[in-house]
Amino acid sequence: MRVEVPADAVASEYAELLKAYAKVARIPGFRTGRAPSAIVENHFAKDIVEDAKERLVPQYYWKAVDAEKIKPVAVVEISEVVFGKDQGLAFKAILDVAPEFRLPKYKKISLAGREVAVSDKDVDTTLDKIKANFSKFEDVHDREVRQGDLVRVDFNGTCGGEPIAGLSQDATAIGEGKDFWAFMGDPEFLPGFSAATVGLKVNETRSINLQFPPDFRVKAVAGKSAVYQVTVKGVRMRIMPEMDAEFFKKMEVDSLDALRTKIRNELQENATRNENMRLKEEIARFLLEKADFDLPRSVVDHETAATARGIVERIAMQGATREQIEQRRGDILGEATKTSTERVRLSYILSGIADEEKIEVQDAEVDSRIESMATRYGMSAARFRAEIDKREGLDKLKNDIRSEKTLDFLLQNAKVK
C-alpha cells in the first residue's frame, strides 16, 4: 500500500514541532526559548524531520487502512519513506491481511463412526491397575526374583567391549548403577532387563545380553547389543490390597459390583470423549482439504516459532541433549511449519464458520476455563488471569474456546454413520 500525505499537513506538523523545539532549545548565545526559529531549525532540522515522520506515518497509515477498508493482521515493513517539509510525505507499507476465501459446505459432513464399547476385560485391566496403585512392597529373602517384584541391583554394562557409561553423557545412567531399584515389568528402564533378571536370588550375579532397539532414547547404544553384569541385592514382593470395606470406602463405593460399575461408566465416558475427539479431527481434515488459501506469513511464522519451542521443550524433557536437538533442527522446523500452517488455516476456517453461525464466547465461559486451567497449574484464578494478560493471551484463549464450540457445532450437525 502506497500512502501519500498532503504537503500542507506535513508543513503544519513541521511548523508545530519547530515551535516546540524553539521553546526548549539551548543554543549558545541565546537564553533558553529565545533563539530565532531559523537558528533552531538549523540546529535541529534532522531531529524535527524524524519526529514528524514518527507522528505522521502511523497517523496516515491508519487513515489509509480505514479508507481502503483493510483488516491488517500485522505490519511487515514501512519503507521508501520520502519526506519534504514543503513537498509532503510518501511511504510504502507492506502488511499482512486476513485471507479472503469461500467457506466449504460444512453442515452434514459425512463421518465414519466407530463403536464405543467397554468389555469386561477392559474393566478387569483397569481394576488391576487400581489395585496396583494401592499395593505395597515387602522384603522377601527366601525365593528367586519374579515378574512384578521390585529388585535392588548393582549393574555394569559394556557395548562393543567399551563401558557404556563412558560412551556419552546421556549413557551414564544406563551404563552402571549401585543399589538401583528396578521394577520387574513394564515400563522397563532397559529393554529385556526384567526377563533376564527373573530367577536370580539375593547375592547372585548373572551376565545378561541385551539388544537395544534402533529408536532407543540413548543414541550411543541404539540398535546395538550390550552385556551387563547384574547382582541382585534385595527383593521386594508386591502385596495387593484386600477387596474389603476399607478399600471400597477409599474408592467411594460400597461393593465390588459398584466399583466395577463405576469403572465401566468412567471408561465409557473416556471412550466416548476420545471418539468425539477423533471425529473432530476428521472434520478438521475435511475442512483443510476443502479450503486452500494463502495465509498471512507473519501469523504462520509466529505460530511456527511457538510450536518449535514446544517441540524442543518436549524432547528436552525426554532426555535429548543440546547436540541432539541441534542435529534435529531441520526436522523440528519442518514439523513445526507443517503443523502451524494447518493450525492457522483451520483457525481462519473455524472463525469464518463461527461468524456465519453467530457462535460467540461468553465471559462466564472464559472465567470457567481460567479457573479450570488455574487448578491444573496449582494457581489462583486471579493470578492465572494476570499471567495470561501479561502475555496478551486472553484473546487467544477466547479464540480457542470459540474454535472448540464451532467444532462441537459441526459434530452435532454431521452425518455420522
C-alpha positions as CSV (number, residue, x, y, z in Angstrom):
1,M,0.0,0.0,0.0
2,R,1.5,3.3,-1.0
3,V,0.5,6.3,1.1
4,E,0.8,10.0,0.4
5,V,0.5,12.8,2.9
6,P,-0.5,16.2,1.6
7,A,2.1,18.9,1.7
8,D,0.0,21.3,3.8
9,A,-0.4,18.6,6.5
10,V,3.4,18.0,6.5
11,A,4.1,21.7,6.6
12,S,1.7,22.2,9.5
13,E,3.2,19.3,11.6
14,Y,6.7,20.5,10.9
15,A,5.8,24.1,12.0
16,E,4.3,22.8,15.2
17,L,7.4,20.7,16.0
18,L,9.7,23.6,15.2
19,K,7.7,25.8,17.7
20,A,8.0,23.1,20.3
21,Y,11.8,22.8,19.8
22,A,12.2,26.6,19.9
23,K,10.6,26.7,23.4
24,V,13.2,24.4,25.0
25,A,16.2,24.7,22.7
26,R,19.5,25.5,24.3
27,I,21.7,27.3,21.8
28,P,25.0,29.1,22.7
29,G,24.5,32.9,22.8
30,F,20.7,32.7,23.4
31,R,18.6,32.2,26.5
32,T,16.5,29.0,26.5
33,G,13.5,29.5,24.3
34,R,14.8,32.9,22.9
35,A,16.7,31.7,19.8
36,P,15.2,32.6,16.4
37,S,13.3,29.9,14.6
38,A,15.7,29.9,11.7
39,I,18.7,29.1,14.0
40,V,16.7,26.5,15.9
41,E,15.8,24.8,12.7
42,N,19.4,24.9,11.5
43,H,20.5,23.1,14.7
44,F,17.6,20.6,15.0
45,A,16.3,20.1,11.4
46,K,17.2,16.4,11.3
47,D,15.5,15.7,14.7
48,I,12.4,17.6,13.7
49,V,12.1,15.7,10.4
50,E,12.4,12.3,12.3
51,D,9.8,13.4,14.8
52,A,7.5,14.5,12.0
53,K,7.9,11.1,10.4
54,E,7.2,9.3,13.6
55,R,3.9,11.2,14.1
56,L,2.7,11.3,10.5
57,V,3.5,7.8,9.2
58,P,1.3,5.9,11.8
59,Q,-1.4,8.5,11.6
60,Y,-1.8,8.3,7.8
61,Y,-1.2,4.6,7.7
62,W,-4.4,4.1,9.8
63,K,-6.3,6.6,7.7
64,A,-5.3,4.7,4.6
65,V,-6.3,1.4,6.2
66,D,-9.7,2.8,7.1
67,A,-10.2,4.3,3.7
68,E,-9.4,1.1,1.9
69,K,-11.4,-1.0,4.4
70,I,-8.4,-3.2,5.0
71,K,-8.2,-5.6,8.0
72,P,-4.5,-5.8,8.7
73,V,-3.1,-8.7,10.7
74,A,0.4,-7.2,11.0
75,V,2.7,-4.5,9.6
76,V,5.5,-6.3,7.8
77,E,7.5,-3.3,6.7
78,I,7.4,0.5,6.3
79,S,9.8,1.6,3.5
80,E,10.6,4.1,0.8
81,V,9.8,7.0,3.1
82,V,10.2,10.3,1.2
83,F,9.9,13.5,3.2
84,G,9.9,17.2,2.3
85,K,8.6,19.8,4.6
86,D,7.2,21.7,1.7
87,Q,6.5,18.8,-0.7
88,G,4.7,16.3,1.5
89,L,5.4,12.8,2.7
90,A,5.1,9.4,0.9
91,F,5.8,5.9,2.1
92,K,5.2,2.2,1.3
93,A,3.5,-0.1,3.8
94,I,3.7,-3.9,3.4
95,L,1.2,-5.5,5.6
96,D,-0.3,-9.0,6.2
97,V,-4.1,-9.1,5.9
98,A,-6.7,-11.6,6.9
99,P,-7.3,-14.1,4.0
100,E,-10.4,-14.0,1.8
101,F,-11.8,-17.4,1.0
102,R,-15.0,-19.2,0.4
103,L,-16.2,-21.5,3.2
104,P,-16.7,-25.1,2.2
105,K,-20.1,-26.8,2.8
106,Y,-19.7,-27.5,6.5
107,K,-23.1,-28.9,7.5
108,K,-23.9,-32.7,7.3
109,I,-20.2,-33.7,6.9
110,S,-20.1,-37.5,6.4
111,L,-18.1,-39.2,9.1
112,A,-17.4,-42.9,9.7
113,G,-18.0,-43.5,13.4
114,R,-16.6,-46.3,15.5
115,E,-18.5,-48.3,18.0
116,V,-17.7,-47.2,21.6
117,A,-17.9,-50.3,23.8
118,V,-16.3,-51.3,27.1
119,S,-15.6,-55.0,27.7
120,D,-15.4,-57.0,30.9
121,K,-11.7,-57.4,30.1
122,D,-11.3,-53.6,30.0
123,V,-12.9,-53.3,33.4
124,D,-10.6,-56.1,34.8
125,T,-7.5,-54.4,33.4
126,T,-8.4,-51.1,35.0
127,L,-9.3,-52.7,38.3
128,D,-5.9,-54.4,38.3
129,K,-4.2,-51.1,37.8
130,I,-6.2,-49.5,40.6
131,K,-5.3,-52.4,42.9
132,A,-1.6,-52.0,41.9
133,N,-1.7,-48.3,42.8
134,F,-2.9,-49.2,46.3
135,S,-0.4,-52.1,46.7
136,K,2.6,-52.3,49.0
137,F,6.1,-53.9,48.6
138,E,7.5,-56.1,51.3
139,D,11.0,-57.6,51.6
140,V,11.4,-61.3,50.8
141,H,14.6,-63.3,51.3
142,D,13.8,-67.0,50.5
143,R,12.9,-67.0,46.9
144,E,14.0,-66.0,43.4
145,V,13.1,-62.8,41.5
146,R,9.7,-62.9,39.9
147,Q,7.8,-60.7,37.5
148,G,6.1,-57.8,39.4
149,D,8.9,-57.7,42.0
150,L,10.9,-54.6,42.9
151,V,14.5,-55.5,42.8
152,R,17.6,-53.7,44.2
153,V,20.6,-54.4,41.9
154,D,24.1,-53.4,41.1
155,F,24.7,-53.3,37.3
156,N,27.5,-52.6,34.9
157,G,27.3,-52.7,31.1
158,T,29.6,-52.8,28.1
159,C,28.9,-52.3,24.4
160,G,31.5,-53.5,21.9
161,G,33.9,-54.1,24.7
162,E,33.6,-50.4,25.9
163,P,32.0,-49.3,29.2
164,I,28.6,-47.9,28.3
165,A,28.9,-45.2,31.0
166,G,31.7,-43.7,29.0
167,L,30.1,-43.6,25.6
168,S,28.2,-40.4,26.1
169,Q,26.9,-38.1,28.7
170,D,23.3,-39.4,28.4
171,A,24.6,-43.1,28.6
172,T,25.9,-42.7,32.1
173,A,22.6,-43.5,33.8
174,I,22.2,-46.8,31.9
175,G,25.9,-47.7,32.0
176,E,26.3,-48.5,35.6
177,G,24.4,-48.3,38.9
178,K,24.6,-49.3,42.5
179,D,21.6,-50.1,44.8
180,F,19.3,-49.3,41.9
181,W,15.7,-50.3,42.3
182,A,14.3,-51.8,39.1
183,F,10.7,-52.9,38.6
184,M,10.3,-56.4,37.0
185,G,7.7,-55.5,34.4
186,D,6.6,-52.6,32.2
187,P,7.9,-50.0,31.9
188,E,11.4,-51.3,31.8
189,F,14.4,-49.0,32.2
190,L,16.4,-51.3,29.9
191,P,14.8,-53.5,27.2
192,G,14.7,-57.1,28.2
193,F,16.2,-56.4,31.7
194,S,13.3,-57.9,33.6
195,A,13.1,-61.2,31.8
196,A,16.8,-61.6,32.0
197,T,16.9,-60.9,35.8
198,V,13.9,-63.1,36.8
199,G,15.1,-66.3,38.5
200,L,18.0,-64.8,40.4
201,K,18.2,-64.8,44.2
202,V,19.7,-62.2,46.6
203,N,23.6,-62.1,46.2
204,E,23.6,-63.9,42.9
205,T,25.3,-62.4,39.9
206,R,24.4,-63.0,36.2
207,S,25.8,-61.9,32.9
208,I,22.9,-60.9,30.6
209,N,22.8,-60.0,26.9
210,L,20.5,-57.1,25.9
211,Q,19.6,-55.8,22.5
212,F,18.7,-52.0,22.2
213,P,16.1,-51.1,19.6
214,P,17.1,-48.7,16.8
215,D,15.0,-45.9,18.2
216,F,16.3,-46.2,21.8
217,R,16.5,-42.9,23.6
218,V,20.3,-43.1,24.1
219,K,21.7,-42.8,20.6
220,A,25.1,-44.1,21.6
221,V,23.7,-47.7,22.0
222,A,20.6,-47.5,19.7
223,G,20.4,-50.7,17.6
224,K,23.4,-52.3,19.3
225,S,23.8,-55.2,21.7
226,A,25.3,-55.0,25.2
227,V,26.5,-57.2,28.0
228,Y,25.5,-56.4,31.6
229,Q,26.8,-57.9,34.9
230,V,23.9,-57.8,37.3
231,T,24.0,-58.6,41.0
232,V,20.7,-58.8,43.0
233,K,21.0,-57.3,46.5
234,G,17.3,-57.2,47.6
235,V,13.9,-58.3,46.5
236,R,10.5,-56.8,47.4
237,M,7.2,-58.6,46.6
238,R,4.1,-56.6,45.7
239,I,1.2,-57.2,48.1
240,M,-2.1,-56.4,46.6
241,P,-4.8,-54.7,48.8
242,E,-7.8,-56.7,50.2
243,M,-11.1,-56.1,48.5
244,D,-12.8,-55.2,51.7
245,A,-15.0,-52.4,53.1
246,E,-12.0,-50.2,53.9
247,F,-10.8,-50.4,50.3
248,F,-14.3,-49.8,48.9
249,K,-14.6,-46.7,51.1
250,K,-11.4,-45.3,49.6
251,M,-13.0,-45.8,46.2
252,E,-16.2,-44.1,47.3
253,V,-18.3,-47.3,46.7
254,D,-19.8,-50.0,48.9
255,S,-19.1,-53.2,47.0
256,L,-17.1,-54.8,44.2
257,D,-20.1,-54.7,41.8
258,A,-20.5,-51.0,42.5
259,L,-16.8,-50.4,41.9
260,R,-16.9,-52.3,38.6
261,T,-19.9,-50.3,37.5
262,K,-18.1,-47.0,38.4
263,I,-15.1,-48.1,36.4
264,R,-17.2,-49.2,33.4
265,N,-19.0,-45.8,33.4
266,E,-15.8,-43.9,33.5
267,L,-14.2,-46.0,30.8
268,Q,-17.4,-45.4,28.7
269,E,-17.2,-41.7,29.2
270,N,-13.5,-41.6,28.2
271,A,-14.1,-43.8,25.2
272,T,-16.9,-41.6,24.0
273,R,-14.8,-38.4,24.6
274,N,-11.9,-39.9,22.6
275,E,-14.2,-40.9,19.8
276,N,-15.6,-37.4,19.6
277,M,-12.1,-36.0,19.5
278,R,-11.3,-38.4,16.7
279,L,-14.4,-37.3,14.8
280,K,-13.5,-33.7,15.3
281,E,-10.0,-34.4,13.8
282,E,-11.8,-35.9,10.8
283,I,-13.8,-32.7,10.5
284,A,-10.7,-30.6,10.7
285,R,-9.0,-32.7,7.9
286,F,-12.2,-32.4,5.8
287,L,-12.2,-28.6,6.2
288,L,-8.5,-28.3,5.4
289,E,-8.9,-30.4,2.2
290,K,-11.8,-28.3,1.0
291,A,-10.4,-24.8,1.7
292,D,-6.9,-24.0,0.5
293,F,-5.9,-20.3,0.5
294,D,-2.9,-18.1,1.2
295,L,-2.1,-17.3,4.8
296,P,-0.6,-14.2,6.4
297,R,3.1,-15.0,6.6
298,S,3.7,-13.2,9.9
299,V,0.9,-15.2,11.6
300,V,2.3,-18.5,10.4
301,D,5.9,-17.5,11.3
302,H,4.8,-16.6,14.9
303,E,2.9,-19.9,15.3
304,T,5.8,-21.8,13.9
305,A,8.2,-20.3,16.3
306,A,5.9,-21.1,19.3
307,T,5.4,-24.7,18.0
308,A,9.1,-25.3,17.5
309,R,9.8,-24.1,21.1
310,G,7.2,-26.5,22.3
311,I,8.8,-29.4,20.4
312,V,12.2,-28.6,21.7
313,E,10.9,-28.4,25.3
314,R,9.2,-31.8,24.9
315,I,12.2,-33.7,23.5
316,A,14.5,-32.0,26.1
317,M,12.3,-33.3,28.9
318,Q,12.6,-36.7,27.3
319,G,16.3,-36.6,27.8
320,A,17.6,-35.2,24.5
321,T,20.9,-33.2,24.7
322,R,21.5,-29.8,23.2
323,E,23.7,-31.5,20.5
324,Q,20.9,-34.0,19.6
325,I,18.4,-31.2,19.4
326,E,20.7,-29.2,17.1
327,Q,21.1,-32.3,14.9
328,R,17.3,-32.4,14.5
329,R,16.9,-28.7,13.8
330,G,15.7,-29.2,10.3
331,D,13.2,-31.9,11.2
332,I,11.9,-29.9,14.1
333,L,11.4,-26.8,11.9
334,G,9.8,-28.8,9.2
335,E,7.3,-30.4,11.6
336,A,6.6,-27.1,13.3
337,T,6.0,-25.4,9.9
338,K,3.6,-28.1,8.7
339,T,1.7,-28.2,12.0
340,S,1.5,-24.4,12.3
341,T,0.3,-23.9,8.7
342,E,-2.5,-26.3,9.2
343,R,-3.4,-24.9,12.6
344,V,-3.5,-21.3,11.3
345,R,-5.6,-22.2,8.2
346,L,-8.0,-24.2,10.4
347,S,-8.4,-21.3,12.8
348,Y,-9.4,-19.0,9.9
349,I,-11.9,-21.6,8.6
350,L,-13.5,-22.1,12.0
351,S,-13.6,-18.4,12.7
352,G,-15.5,-17.9,9.4
353,I,-18.0,-20.6,10.3
354,A,-18.4,-19.1,13.8
355,D,-19.2,-15.7,12.2
356,E,-21.7,-17.4,9.8
357,E,-23.4,-19.2,12.7
358,K,-23.1,-16.4,15.2
359,I,-21.2,-18.6,17.7
360,E,-19.8,-16.4,20.5
361,V,-17.9,-16.9,23.7
362,Q,-19.5,-15.6,26.9
363,D,-17.4,-14.1,29.8
364,A,-18.6,-16.9,32.0
365,E,-17.1,-19.4,29.7
366,V,-13.7,-17.7,29.8
367,D,-13.9,-17.4,33.6
368,S,-14.7,-21.1,33.8
369,R,-11.8,-22.1,31.6
370,I,-9.4,-19.9,33.5
371,E,-10.5,-21.5,36.8
372,S,-10.0,-25.0,35.4
373,M,-6.6,-24.2,34.0
374,A,-5.5,-22.4,37.2
375,T,-6.5,-25.5,39.2
376,R,-4.4,-27.7,36.9
377,Y,-1.3,-25.5,37.4
378,G,-1.9,-25.1,41.2
379,M,-2.6,-21.3,40.9
380,S,-5.4,-19.0,41.9
381,A,-7.7,-17.9,39.1
382,A,-6.8,-14.3,39.6
383,R,-3.0,-15.0,39.3
384,F,-3.5,-17.2,36.3
385,R,-5.6,-14.5,34.6
386,A,-2.9,-11.9,35.4
387,E,-0.3,-14.2,33.8
388,I,-2.4,-14.6,30.6
389,D,-3.0,-10.8,30.5
390,K,0.8,-10.2,30.8
391,R,1.4,-12.4,27.8
392,E,-1.6,-10.9,25.9
393,G,-3.1,-14.4,25.8
394,L,-6.7,-13.6,26.7
395,D,-7.7,-13.1,23.1
396,K,-6.1,-16.4,22.1
397,L,-7.9,-18.2,24.9
398,K,-11.2,-16.8,23.7
399,N,-10.4,-17.8,20.1
400,D,-9.5,-21.3,21.3
401,I,-12.8,-21.7,23.1
402,R,-14.7,-20.3,20.1
403,S,-13.0,-22.8,17.8
404,E,-13.9,-25.7,20.2
405,K,-17.5,-24.6,20.3
406,T,-17.5,-24.4,16.5
407,L,-16.1,-28.0,16.2
408,D,-18.9,-29.1,18.7
409,F,-21.4,-27.4,16.4
410,L,-20.0,-29.1,13.3
411,L,-20.0,-32.5,15.0
412,Q,-23.6,-32.1,16.1
413,N,-24.6,-31.3,12.5
414,A,-22.5,-34.0,10.9
415,K,-23.8,-37.3,9.4
416,V,-22.1,-40.0,11.5
417,K,-22.5,-43.5,10.1
